[in-house]
């Protein structure tokens, strides 16, 4: 009935929810979404978590994950409604006509089988190619995707290649059976920025060369702008805006799309360093027990009261290890940490209550940073009890004050972490840190697990609180946009060393060293044609290769 | 809140057994060791609901008193094994290092000897009294609880909220009882049901072998032993305690299953 490759009409998807203390009931999570995709085109599905992007992506393979049911609408692939065809036909469809690339390649590959076996499996099972043909095809794809040693990489096991390479292997896996449509579900989200652009480029070229159509699911508008022809913006299972990429990026009509495009509205003026730093890290070198490799090499940084030092780097650069040394979880082998005018004992047991109180920490994953069996009141109240001996009414009053500071009401006091949203959880963690009246808070990737708009709110809150409480932040992140938004000074880390350090304006102005240049240029920009420009201009290969 | 049928049946039976055990002296029609008839192994009648046993005692009364003994010993031994096993297990997980190694290897050593044989050896050199029985059974079984508690706690110990507690300056007591214990509770409670059943079987086995509860004190394993000869003559007196042991085991299992299901479902750990 349609000459389009994929036509989704008024798709409705439902799921059963199990709210605490209530009867399980069905809700609708996707409310009538329609779109079309021609051969060789790429459609970007974009939205925040819970928007229904992945659910819609999987529905185009007639699949509902974990209790999710497709309750209405039509999904036409190659001229037939796949929601109506039998199981045998769907089996031929999945892994044959339509294939899928998931977010975490590391979790999706079978660790006990060689990559080649897994890449060719679907093509052979579907009877599209013989084993020999599939393997030749796989090697060709490995070459196209820019993997090193394409002839032999297939004989490796998944743990023997890097994350970025594995993600490209997964793309090869999806392309091997010569599908008509590939569903990419956040394929670069788990990767470092400098690795991300390589994978992105590889995917883009592979799509172009093979003429396959693709659904590209992501929460990052700048990324989707690089690879898509059309964009569909989703919010809570509703279509917000649907149009060509150029129009969505440069001339968004809906308010929600405009907010997504212009995210990171925060700006923060760099403050001049004051006389006495609150934290001085001197010549720190550290290694993990039982290894002979220094994870940190001769680190020197300073942080002034009421200011923010951003430590930027990719995974494995040692930025979280620096936090572990400062907090005393990993004693350094050389060097000293001076905090508020006194030298801190390298290990945790050697520090007194005052040291611990004045140095607080906020974690990346708020849901595992809070005990799931404690209420918000207990979580925020415990530091008050422990450090200031507050009890009863006085404690309650202070908890309410803190809740107020993080812009949450008193009604949250008896809730459990599971009953909070991601942003609220992170706010509670901030309140717990503030309860101790610290001089320094170490923020370890505190916004990287959050949606952009929510993350923005958290950053704003942190900046406001800094003004009120005069607390210093050591802000660990891989996200340069965040750094630009909140830092006073910046330390760029690469392979355990600080390669660039200074005030924000200095660090972010040329001339750059090669690594900082690579890092800065790899941050996706909301601009068409950005990807090609970066690849053409860069001076150094990314660490993931 | 709806209770599934299976769990309801389990709850009713478990409750009934515990009720009878607690109020045995008021429920039992005759005394525990009271010889009520000259005839042994009388069939069930209105006078003796389950008939009489090998010495002409009322079998129902012996069953009721026997249940009391069996359930009391099993409960006490379970409590002992859980308090020792889980606290030592948590401690090993939190301390780590050589303390963990020392405790874990000692437990391995004990577990490498079959517990029934270990118990038989210990009980043959010690006076067989109820406290000794509880102590031997509880401590032997605590090795299994230790293993589970340690495994669960090691997982919890690396969570960020435990690290946060350490950075906050919390002592070990807080970390064990406030951070780890509440999160380890659901697997432990489910295990508790299973360990309790194991204890019932263990004490019954010991009594059957003559090294458990000593006559004339009644217990289910002992009643099986006393009446086992009757089976040759087609007398089913030994089957009653066997059925009681089986139904108790199944009921407690059903309850434990339900508890585990309820506490680990999608309720954000509010259970």
Interface residues (C-beta under 8 A of the other chain):
Chain A: X18 X20 X327 X328 X329 X348 X351 X353 X356 X357 X360 X361 X363 X365 X368 X369 X370 X371 X372 X373 X374 X382 X383 X386 X416 X417 X418 X419 X432 X436
Chain B: X159 X160 X161 X163 X164 X166 X167 X168 X169 X170 X178 X179 X182 X183 X265 X266 X267 X268 X269 X270
